[in-house]
């Protein structure tokens, strides 16, 4: 059952269905304006790990009695990442992605919900922060995500900029990847060399000379001549 209040959505799970990692999907809806709300949800409502990519889905709900127009504007969302804070309520900066796209006009009927856009956010280790990649969240922990003042809903007319809407606050938990630690390569065996004393050095030198002398003897040729009688 979803409980909506103060611009946040909380979800109460059925204990029989609850699991440590995966839960039922829910949408963090924002405050209603003229019968219209926008919300944000995870593609999969579970604990994520570093190295994965999380899908953020923005949704539009029409609680009014009239059809509501909106713009299918991927360029706006890619250039305007959501507001993200960490567990200490410190702002986390997400690098925008510069793209160019066509804006399509769509609408949502009374009592209906539609997806505004699906956005992908990469999750990378804090050690890669210097790479400063587009649409990438670095580190682990609990993060809160929301969009403020989204201007794509309503019909924009001269002197009337339409309506701006804000989502609720969505919680995202990111943990370490849990990869097994890399095992070290076996160290090469180092052959220990014997250290000779001065006497042993002289002895080895004498042995070497003796072998040389024996070798020269074995290789010598004796030539004998017979005298004529």
BALOBA-1460 file (C-alpha; in Angstrom, 3 decimals):
// residues 229
<rec num="1" residu="x" x="0.000" y="0.000" z="0.000"/>
<rec num="2" residu="x" x="1.420" y="3.403" z="-0.961"/>
<rec num="3" residu="x" x="1.219" y="6.208" z="1.571"/>
<rec num="4" residu="x" x="1.632" y="9.699" z="0.108"/>
<rec num="5" residu="x" x="2.395" y="12.740" z="2.218"/>
<rec num="6" residu="x" x="4.581" y="15.825" z="2.157"/>
<rec num="7" residu="x" x="5.728" y="15.078" z="-1.337"/>
<rec num="8" residu="x" x="7.198" y="11.694" z="-0.417"/>
<rec num="9" residu="x" x="6.006" y="8.194" z="-1.095"/>
<rec num="10" residu="x" x="6.580" y="5.339" z="1.302"/>
<rec num="11" residu="x" x="5.732" y="1.758" z="0.564"/>
<rec num="12" residu="x" x="4.510" y="-0.795" z="3.060"/>
<rec num="13" residu="x" x="5.372" y="-4.309" z="1.990"/>
<rec num="14" residu="x" x="3.517" y="-7.520" z="2.552"/>
<rec num="15" residu="x" x="5.856" y="-9.446" z="4.920"/>
<rec num="16" residu="x" x="5.170" y="-12.632" z="2.978"/>
<rec num="17" residu="x" x="6.484" y="-11.049" z="-0.233"/>
<rec num="18" residu="x" x="9.334" y="-9.034" z="1.197"/>
<rec num="19" residu="x" x="12.875" y="-10.072" z="0.334"/>
<rec num="20" residu="x" x="16.232" y="-8.564" z="1.322"/>
<rec num="21" residu="x" x="17.055" y="-7.270" z="-2.155"/>
<rec num="22" residu="x" x="13.916" y="-6.989" z="-4.278"/>
<rec num="23" residu="x" x="10.633" y="-5.272" z="-3.393"/>
<rec num="24" residu="x" x="7.473" y="-4.288" z="-5.226"/>
<rec num="25" residu="x" x="7.711" y="-1.212" z="-7.424"/>
<rec num="26" residu="x" x="6.429" y="2.096" z="-6.122"/>
<rec num="27" residu="x" x="6.398" y="5.681" z="-7.292"/>
<rec num="28" residu="x" x="7.436" y="8.672" z="-5.185"/>
<rec num="29" residu="x" x="4.734" y="11.128" z="-6.203"/>
<rec num="30" residu="x" x="5.073" y="14.871" z="-5.749"/>
<rec num="31" residu="x" x="2.507" y="17.470" z="-4.773"/>
<rec num="32" residu="x" x="-0.590" y="17.663" z="-6.957"/>
<rec num="33" residu="x" x="-0.969" y="20.797" z="-9.081"/>
<rec num="34" residu="x" x="-4.245" y="21.388" z="-10.947"/>
<rec num="35" residu="x" x="-5.070" y="17.703" z="-10.623"/>
<rec num="36" residu="x" x="-1.693" y="16.589" z="-12.019"/>
<rec num="37" residu="x" x="1.262" y="14.846" z="-10.341"/>
<rec num="38" residu="x" x="4.635" y="13.613" z="-11.462"/>
<rec num="39" residu="x" x="6.561" y="10.874" z="-9.700"/>
<rec num="40" residu="x" x="9.807" y="8.966" z="-9.896"/>
<rec num="41" residu="x" x="10.503" y="5.265" z="-9.438"/>
<rec num="42" residu="x" x="13.277" y="2.709" z="-9.882"/>
<rec num="43" residu="x" x="13.198" y="0.308" z="-12.801"/>
<rec num="44" residu="x" x="13.682" y="-2.445" z="-10.215"/>
<rec num="45" residu="x" x="12.950" y="-1.624" z="-6.591"/>
<rec num="46" residu="x" x="15.899" y="-3.347" z="-4.944"/>
<rec num="47" residu="x" x="19.348" y="-2.799" z="-3.516"/>
<rec num="48" residu="x" x="21.816" y="-2.005" z="-6.283"/>
<rec num="49" residu="x" x="25.535" y="-2.731" z="-6.494"/>
<rec num="50" residu="x" x="28.495" y="-0.823" z="-7.839"/>
<rec num="51" residu="x" x="28.970" y="-1.619" z="-11.513"/>
<rec num="52" residu="x" x="25.250" y="-1.827" z="-12.252"/>
<rec num="53" residu="x" x="23.009" y="0.696" z="-13.997"/>
<rec num="54" residu="x" x="19.777" y="1.856" z="-12.396"/>
<rec num="55" residu="x" x="16.823" y="2.970" z="-14.498"/>
<rec num="56" residu="x" x="14.932" y="6.013" z="-13.236"/>
<rec num="57" residu="x" x="11.364" y="6.261" z="-14.504"/>
<rec num="58" residu="x" x="9.464" y="9.546" z="-14.376"/>
<rec num="59" residu="x" x="5.701" y="9.154" z="-14.439"/>
<rec num="60" residu="x" x="2.774" y="11.504" z="-14.963"/>
<rec num="61" residu="x" x="-0.623" y="11.009" z="-13.310"/>
<rec num="62" residu="x" x="-3.791" y="12.858" z="-14.266"/>
<rec num="63" residu="x" x="-6.219" y="13.032" z="-11.355"/>
<rec num="64" residu="x" x="-8.360" y="15.672" z="-13.041"/>
<rec num="65" residu="x" x="-11.307" y="15.538" z="-15.431"/>
<rec num="66" residu="x" x="-9.620" y="16.941" z="-18.517"/>
<rec num="67" residu="x" x="-6.920" y="15.598" z="-20.798"/>
<rec num="68" residu="x" x="-3.484" y="16.996" z="-19.942"/>
<rec num="69" residu="x" x="-0.882" y="17.723" z="-22.658"/>
<rec num="70" residu="x" x="2.816" y="17.236" z="-22.047"/>
<rec num="71" residu="x" x="6.072" y="17.273" z="-23.984"/>
<rec num="72" residu="x" x="8.113" y="14.172" z="-24.735"/>
<rec num="73" residu="x" x="11.405" y="16.000" z="-24.217"/>
<rec num="74" residu="x" x="14.403" y="13.704" z="-23.641"/>
<rec num="75" residu="x" x="16.819" y="16.578" z="-24.233"/>
<rec num="76" residu="x" x="15.529" y="18.472" z="-21.189"/>
<rec num="77" residu="x" x="15.955" y="15.542" z="-18.822"/>
<rec num="78" residu="x" x="19.395" y="14.529" z="-20.107"/>
<rec num="79" residu="x" x="20.641" y="18.094" z="-19.690"/>
<rec num="80" residu="x" x="19.014" y="18.422" z="-16.264"/>
<rec num="81" residu="x" x="19.913" y="15.459" z="-14.023"/>
<rec num="82" residu="x" x="17.859" y="14.949" z="-10.856"/>
<rec num="83" residu="x" x="18.762" y="16.410" z="-7.490"/>
<rec num="84" residu="x" x="20.630" y="13.776" z="-5.469"/>
<rec num="85" residu="x" x="21.704" y="13.892" z="-1.825"/>
<rec num="86" residu="x" x="23.613" y="11.357" z="0.250"/>
<rec num="87" residu="x" x="22.793" y="9.983" z="3.704"/>
<rec num="88" residu="x" x="24.163" y="13.204" z="5.260"/>
<rec num="89" residu="x" x="21.888" y="15.318" z="3.059"/>
<rec num="90" residu="x" x="24.911" y="16.532" z="1.121"/>
<rec num="91" residu="x" x="24.291" y="17.327" z="-2.538"/>
<rec num="92" residu="x" x="25.819" y="14.938" z="-5.064"/>
<rec num="93" residu="x" x="26.606" y="16.379" z="-8.480"/>
<rec num="94" residu="x" x="25.720" y="14.376" z="-11.577"/>
<rec num="95" residu="x" x="27.325" y="15.431" z="-14.847"/>
<rec num="96" residu="x" x="24.741" y="16.253" z="-17.503"/>
<rec num="97" residu="x" x="24.641" y="14.733" z="-20.965"/>
<rec num="98" residu="x" x="24.427" y="17.143" z="-23.890"/>
<rec num="99" residu="x" x="22.122" y="15.824" z="-26.585"/>
<rec num="100" residu="x" x="19.781" y="17.281" z="-29.176"/>
<rec num="101" residu="x" x="16.392" y="15.791" z="-29.837"/>
<rec num="102" residu="x" x="12.942" y="16.479" z="-31.182"/>
<rec num="103" residu="x" x="10.122" y="17.419" z="-28.830"/>
<rec num="104" residu="x" x="6.946" y="15.408" z="-29.321"/>
<rec num="105" residu="x" x="3.559" y="16.472" z="-28.024"/>
<rec num="106" residu="x" x="1.559" y="13.876" z="-26.135"/>
<rec num="107" residu="x" x="-1.299" y="13.826" z="-23.628"/>
<rec num="108" residu="x" x="-2.665" y="11.778" z="-20.747"/>
<rec num="109" residu="x" x="-6.354" y="11.066" z="-20.281"/>
<rec num="110" residu="x" x="-8.218" y="11.708" z="-17.005"/>
<rec num="111" residu="x" x="-7.571" y="9.012" z="-14.397"/>
<rec num="112" residu="x" x="-4.582" y="7.627" z="-16.290"/>
<rec num="113" residu="x" x="-0.807" y="7.415" z="-15.732"/>
<rec num="114" residu="x" x="1.961" y="7.455" z="-18.329"/>
<rec num="115" residu="x" x="5.761" y="7.316" z="-18.375"/>
<rec num="116" residu="x" x="7.416" y="10.645" z="-19.092"/>
<rec num="117" residu="x" x="10.865" y="9.169" z="-19.676"/>
<rec num="118" residu="x" x="13.270" y="6.377" z="-18.721"/>
<rec num="119" residu="x" x="16.733" y="7.541" z="-17.647"/>
<rec num="120" residu="x" x="19.808" y="5.405" z="-16.971"/>
<rec num="121" residu="x" x="22.184" y="6.227" z="-14.127"/>
<rec num="122" residu="x" x="25.497" y="4.339" z="-13.944"/>
<rec num="123" residu="x" x="26.810" y="3.270" z="-10.518"/>
<rec num="124" residu="x" x="30.596" y="3.308" z="-10.227"/>
<rec num="125" residu="x" x="33.154" y="3.033" z="-7.394"/>
<rec num="126" residu="x" x="34.252" y="6.212" z="-5.649"/>
<rec num="127" residu="x" x="37.799" y="5.553" z="-6.873"/>
<rec num="128" residu="x" x="36.602" y="6.340" z="-10.428"/>
<rec num="129" residu="x" x="35.248" y="9.779" z="-9.491"/>
<rec num="130" residu="x" x="38.069" y="11.558" z="-11.341"/>
<rec num="131" residu="x" x="36.716" y="10.131" z="-14.602"/>
<rec num="132" residu="x" x="33.701" y="12.453" z="-14.183"/>
<rec num="133" residu="x" x="31.526" y="10.478" z="-16.585"/>
<rec num="134" residu="x" x="28.106" y="11.691" z="-17.693"/>
<rec num="135" residu="x" x="25.095" y="10.489" z="-15.734"/>
<rec num="136" residu="x" x="27.209" y="8.517" z="-13.250"/>
<rec num="137" residu="x" x="26.821" y="8.207" z="-9.484"/>
<rec num="138" residu="x" x="30.005" y="7.374" z="-7.579"/>
<rec num="139" residu="x" x="30.269" y="5.581" z="-4.254"/>
<rec num="140" residu="x" x="28.032" y="3.528" z="-1.997"/>
<rec num="141" residu="x" x="25.425" y="4.274" z="0.630"/>
<rec num="142" residu="x" x="21.863" y="5.582" z="0.740"/>
<rec num="143" residu="x" x="20.949" y="8.305" z="-1.727"/>
<rec num="144" residu="x" x="17.769" y="10.351" z="-2.213"/>
<rec num="145" residu="x" x="16.665" y="11.377" z="-5.700"/>
<rec num="146" residu="x" x="14.046" y="13.861" z="-6.845"/>
<rec num="147" residu="x" x="13.181" y="16.248" z="-9.675"/>
<rec num="148" residu="x" x="12.087" y="19.826" z="-9.038"/>
<rec num="149" residu="x" x="10.285" y="22.317" z="-11.261"/>
<rec num="150" residu="x" x="9.826" y="20.041" z="-14.259"/>
<rec num="151" residu="x" x="8.347" y="22.248" z="-17.028"/>
<rec num="152" residu="x" x="7.230" y="19.657" z="-19.589"/>
<rec num="153" residu="x" x="3.602" y="19.293" z="-18.449"/>
<rec num="154" residu="x" x="0.809" y="21.520" z="-19.636"/>
<rec num="155" residu="x" x="0.355" y="23.658" z="-22.710"/>
<rec num="156" residu="x" x="2.775" y="26.554" z="-22.965"/>
<rec num="157" residu="x" x="1.121" y="29.732" z="-24.203"/>
<rec num="158" residu="x" x="2.203" y="33.339" z="-24.528"/>
<rec num="159" residu="x" x="2.224" y="34.808" z="-21.039"/>
<rec num="160" residu="x" x="1.510" y="31.391" z="-19.512"/>
<rec num="161" residu="x" x="4.557" y="29.119" z="-19.082"/>
<rec num="162" residu="x" x="2.430" y="26.136" z="-18.149"/>
<rec num="163" residu="x" x="2.927" y="24.319" z="-14.865"/>
<rec num="164" residu="x" x="6.051" y="23.196" z="-13.084"/>
<rec num="165" residu="x" x="5.897" y="20.014" z="-11.048"/>
<rec num="166" residu="x" x="8.100" y="18.305" z="-8.497"/>
<rec num="167" residu="x" x="8.439" y="14.597" z="-7.792"/>
<rec num="168" residu="x" x="8.576" y="12.986" z="-4.386"/>
<rec num="169" residu="x" x="11.874" y="11.862" z="-2.903"/>
<rec num="170" residu="x" x="13.078" y="8.435" z="-3.985"/>
<rec num="171" residu="x" x="15.523" y="6.350" z="-1.980"/>
<rec num="172" residu="x" x="18.330" y="4.445" z="-3.669"/>
<rec num="173" residu="x" x="20.657" y="2.103" z="-1.793"/>
<rec num="174" residu="x" x="23.994" y="1.177" z="-3.375"/>
<rec num="175" residu="x" x="26.369" y="-1.439" z="-1.991"/>
<rec num="176" residu="x" x="29.779" y="-2.758" z="-2.953"/>
<rec num="177" residu="x" x="29.821" y="-5.180" z="-5.860"/>
<rec num="178" residu="x" x="30.823" y="-8.096" z="-3.641"/>
<rec num="179" residu="x" x="33.397" y="-9.421" z="-6.088"/>
<rec num="180" residu="x" x="35.805" y="-11.968" z="-4.597"/>
<rec num="181" residu="x" x="39.161" y="-10.458" z="-3.661"/>
<rec num="182" residu="x" x="41.813" y="-10.866" z="-6.311"/>
<rec num="183" residu="x" x="44.272" y="-13.568" z="-5.369"/>
<rec num="184" residu="x" x="47.947" y="-12.703" z="-5.574"/>
<rec num="185" residu="x" x="50.087" y="-14.459" z="-8.125"/>
<rec num="186" residu="x" x="52.504" y="-16.999" z="-6.632"/>
<rec num="187" residu="x" x="55.865" y="-15.479" z="-5.921"/>
<rec num="188" residu="x" x="58.724" y="-16.915" z="-7.971"/>
<rec num="189" residu="x" x="61.162" y="-19.092" z="-6.062"/>
<rec num="190" residu="x" x="64.481" y="-17.415" z="-5.498"/>
<rec num="191" residu="x" x="67.444" y="-19.770" z="-5.457"/>
<rec num="192" residu="x" x="69.701" y="-19.034" z="-2.546"/>
<rec num="193" residu="x" x="73.369" y="-18.809" z="-3.427"/>
<rec num="194" residu="x" x="75.970" y="-20.105" z="-1.056"/>
<rec num="195" residu="x" x="78.285" y="-17.532" z="0.447"/>
<rec num="196" residu="x" x="81.896" y="-18.797" z="0.551"/>
<rec num="197" residu="x" x="84.445" y="-17.976" z="3.183"/>
<rec num="198" residu="x" x="87.905" y="-16.812" z="2.006"/>
<rec num="199" residu="x" x="89.350" y="-20.288" z="2.699"/>
<rec num="200" residu="x" x="86.563" y="-21.922" z="0.700"/>
<rec num="201" residu="x" x="87.200" y="-19.515" z="-2.154"/>
<rec num="202" residu="x" x="90.887" y="-20.502" z="-2.244"/>
<rec num="203" residu="x" x="89.923" y="-24.168" z="-2.102"/>
<rec num="204" residu="x" x="87.503" y="-23.783" z="-4.995"/>
<rec num="205" residu="x" x="90.172" y="-21.949" z="-6.980"/>
<rec num="206" residu="x" x="92.671" y="-24.768" z="-6.315"/>
<rec num="207" residu="x" x="90.111" y="-27.331" z="-7.451"/>
<rec num="208" residu="x" x="89.484" y="-25.347" z="-10.591"/>
<rec num="209" residu="x" x="93.235" y="-25.217" z="-11.331"/>
<rec num="210" residu="x" x="93.560" y="-28.967" z="-10.725"/>
<rec num="211" residu="x" x="90.773" y="-29.688" z="-13.191"/>
<rec num="212" residu="x" x="92.439" y="-27.469" z="-15.739"/>
<rec num="213" residu="x" x="95.767" y="-29.255" z="-15.278"/>
<rec num="214" residu="x" x="94.150" y="-32.709" z="-15.494"/>
<rec num="215" residu="x" x="92.320" y="-31.597" z="-18.592"/>
<rec num="216" residu="x" x="95.466" y="-30.375" z="-20.244"/>
<rec num="217" residu="x" x="97.173" y="-33.691" z="-19.473"/>
<rec num="218" residu="x" x="94.363" y="-35.710" z="-20.930"/>
<rec num="219" residu="x" x="94.393" y="-33.629" z="-24.065"/>
<rec num="220" residu="x" x="98.196" y="-33.742" z="-24.574"/>
<rec num="221" residu="x" x="99.694" y="-35.866" z="-27.310"/>
<rec num="222" residu="x" x="103.084" y="-37.655" z="-26.864"/>
<rec num="223" residu="x" x="105.182" y="-37.899" z="-29.990"/>
<rec num="224" residu="x" x="108.064" y="-40.391" z="-30.037"/>
<rec num="225" residu="x" x="110.642" y="-40.847" z="-32.740"/>
<rec num="226" residu="x" x="112.749" y="-43.903" z="-33.552"/>
<rec num="227" residu="x" x="116.405" y="-43.429" z="-34.369"/>
<rec num="228" residu="x" x="117.834" y="-45.218" z="-37.371"/>
<rec num="229" residu="x" x="120.374" y="-47.875" z="-36.666"/>
